[in-house]
Amino acid sequence: MQRYSMDASHLELLQALNAQRRQVLIMYLDSRRRVRNLLMTLTSLITQLCDLLFQSHVSEAAMSEALTRRTFELYGMLSAGDCDLPEEDDIEDTNKDGLLWERLQTVDRRFWVQEKSVDWWERIVLQTWGDQQWRENFRMTKATFLEICAELTPELRRQTTNMRVPLSVEKRVAIAIWKLATPNCQRSVANQFGVGKSTAGSAIREVCTAIRKVLAPRFLGLFNPQEVINGFAHMGFPNCIGVINSIHIPILCPPHRSSEYMNRKGFFSIGLQGLVDHCGRFTHITAGWSGKMHDARVFRNSSLVPLMRRGDFAGDASSIEINGVTIPPLIIGNPAYPLLPWLMKPFIGYLDPRKELFNHRLSNCWLMVEHAFGRLRARWRALNVRLDASERYLSSMVVACCILHNICETRGETLGVGWVMEAERLSQRYEQPEPVLLENYSQQGTLVREALADYFEQEEGAQE
């Protein structure tokens, strides 16, 4: 009987151990179910959030409120030890609130990146196009294009990574120049080169910034003042180092302070002030000020004014003396600019023959800046329509156009037949505001202008 009693106790112990083992196994399986449900609930929450992000009619406040509510529901399920999926009634209630929760499964995507064709650029443009096609589409020959690429390569070169091969420098420069040379939108440019819209936008911004950084010191400036003075003297105006004017570049409506960019003609714009030499090349640029700002205020806030006051801009150009009056290196402007000792503008009001002669001499030189702006907009047609870029990069795009204009003028790139007429047709919707007359005269500026007027009259009398 004693042995039977021991066997019974062992049996009871074995049964107890088996019961505990079954309980542990049940708890383990239950914990796996809870973890699985927890992961499914998290996936559902992320999917619902993505649905909200892609529904344009759902307000940001509603999305934040829904996300907060679902997060607290998840915390409640975790604290209660219950991680089951939301019930159908809960989903219907959220739909009644105007939120879309019906998609509880992630979307199976076939492609991470849509396949695009690059044959047009790599096999047609680079291999078959001649100089005429390059000039018509890129506003320059292939040789000039490759020279620009070589200058920008140290700034634009990117490393090849395991994730993706970067675009070549040539293709990125081509995307930017194509955008500036055409009135097409950014999406159209991207499709033309077989890249995404964001990739095209990045290329345009980076190339324009690089042009401003790398090429401006070489192609934008008054590098030979005496040559410029001789050129304007040949036109009839002594000791002149440039002519200045401003135009308005149409832009999209800015997201902030849009009223500041509305000009007098009723469209959004930024100002471009340019100083050009006797060959129509830009020597100083001020771009980016809002279209509402007066030309004289843009001029006062530009870096050109302190440079001229200190005598640093004209370099080694010296003053001359006419009829006992010192004539410093001069800039010619229109009536919207102030009359300063180094900035001449035409007489207004009643004009006697002496004043008419002065205005005639001045206008002959001032036409150079009008021709320069006309050639600039004929080459870079993006300046005739609204620039579709963020406010932050507008000035870089405009300055890049001016630098590329100088490169083309220096390299002898001619304008195509009909380019100017096409630019005028594109800009008809955005008529340039007329300059507002500014009656601002300095005493020394008046003396310089009167001395020049007397000098021109003496020259005319001597020739007769």
Disulfide bonds with the S-S distance in Angstrom:
none
